[in-house]
Amino acid sequence: MSERTKQKAHLELTLNGEVVEVAFAPHKTLLEVLREDLGLTGTKHGCELGECGTCAVLVDGRSVLSCLMLGLDAEGRRVETVEGMATPAGLHPLQETFADTGAAQCGYCTPGFLLVAKELLAANPKPNREEIKEALAGNLCRCTGYIKIYEAVELAAARMRGEEIELPRECVYGYD
């Protein structure tokens, strides 16, 4: 083993609300550190070019494409992955509505959508459809056609505001 491959970078970050320390090869992206060194596989490998949004996580409350961020740049930062969305009380409202509306088909892109939507709802608790589309524009899905995803975000926003909105029957569980 060469001297270069033996070198490890060390960092401390707050990950899903807990302070953690990790050692890893200094060339790794945050995506690789999360999946390979911290065992959090909810964040997905997609294009690894920053074009699909599959690897989105929240860093200090802002969505970041973890395939484009070096792990070293997470030093001292707050990082949230999909694993940190649920609480002991239950799923996050976005997770519930993605299930309720059938917004998660194969599920591969879902973690990225959930975290970007969480950032949106933190900044704008009552987004309209165009604002949702704009916020999620960097996330690609090959299964759903996006409508169910937008509806899930609208429903989650309403629930988080303490409102209950009724979606048309065809929006729930994919009924026609």
N, C-alpha and C positions, 0 to 999 in steps of 0.2 A: 504494500500500500504506500503510495507516495505521501510525502509530507503534506502536500496541499489537501489531499482527501481526508487526512487526519484532523485538520483544523476544524473547530466548531465555533460557531457564533453563539452567544448566549444573550437571551433577552428576557425581560419581564414585561408582561402586559396583563391587562384585565380582560379576561375572556369569559363572555357570558356571565359577567358579574363576579367572577372569582379571579384573584391574582394568581397567575401561573408563571413559571419559569420554564424555558425550553432551550435546548441546545440543538443546533442544526447546521448543516453545511451553509456557509454564508451566501452562496449563489441562489439559494432557493427563494421562490416566490412565497407570498403569504398563503396562497392556495396550497402549495406543496407542504408548507409547515403545518397548516391546519390539518390536512388529510394524513400526511405521512408521519409527522412527528408528534402531533397531538391527538391523532386518532378520530378526528371529527370529520366524518365522510359525508355529512349532509351537504357541504359545499361541493359542487360538482365541477369536474374538468369539462370544459366545453371546447371552444375553439382555441383557447390559449392565446388569442390575439386581441382580446378586448372587444369583440364584435357581437357576442351572443348574450351576455348578461348572466349566464348560468352560474358563474362563480361569485356573484355579488354577495358582499357581506357589509355590515355596518362598521365603520371605523369612526369613533367619536360621534356616532349618530348619523353619519353621512354614508350613503352607499358608495362602495368602492369595488372595482373589479379586482378581485384578489389575484388573478393571474398576471396582472400588470404591476402589482405592488411587491417590492422585495420584503421578505419577512423581517429583515433588519429595520425597516421603516415602521414597524409596529411597536417598537420599543416605547414603553410607557403609555401606550394608547389603549382605548377601550374598543375591543373588537366583539361584535355580536354575530353569531352564526345562527342558522335555522334551529340548531339544537338549543339555543338560549331563548327562543320565543315562548315556549310553553312554561308555565309556572306550576308549582305544586297544586294550585287551584284548578288547573286545566289548560287546555289549548288557548292560544292567542285567538282573538276573534277572527283574524285573517285566516288562520289555519282552519277554524271551524267553517267559515263561509266557503273556503276553497273546497272543502269536503261536501258541504251542503249543496253547492251549486254544480258540482262536477267540473270545477275549473281545473282540477289536477287530473290529467289523463294518464300519461305514462309516468308523470311526476318528476322527470329529470330536470326540467327547467324551474319547477315549483319553488325550491328554496330561494333562488335569485329573485323571482317575482315577489315572494312573501316579504323579503327584506327591503326591497325597493318600495313596495307598497307601504310597509311600516314607516319608512322614512317620510313618504308622502303624507300619510295620515297624521304623523306627529307635527308636521308643518302646516297642514291644511285639513282640519277635521271634517270639512264638508266639500270635498272636491267634486266638480262636475265631470261628466264623461270625458270632455276634451282634456281636462287637467289630468285625469287618470291616464288617458292614452299617451299624453306627452311624457308623464313621469315614467311610464313603463316602456317607452319607445325603444330603449336600449336592450330590452329583454326579448329574446326570440323563443317562440314555441312552435313546434311542428305538428301538434296534435289538436289543439282546441279551437283555433280560429279566433282567439282572443276575446270574443263576446262574453263567455262565461267567466273569464278572468276579470274583465271590467265589472261585471255584475257582482262578483264576489267581493271586490274592493268596495263597491257602493254599499253592499249589504253590511260589510264589516264596519264601514264608517258610520252607518246608521246605528248599528248595535253599540258601537263605542260611544255614540252620542246619547245613548239611552232610548233610541227610537227603534221601532220595528217596522220594516217595510216589507210589503208582500211582493215577491217576484212572481211573474207569470209561471204557470205550471211547467211550461216547456224549459224554463231556465233551471229548474231544480231536477237534479239527477238525470238530465238529458232527455226527458220525456218530450215527445213531439205531439 
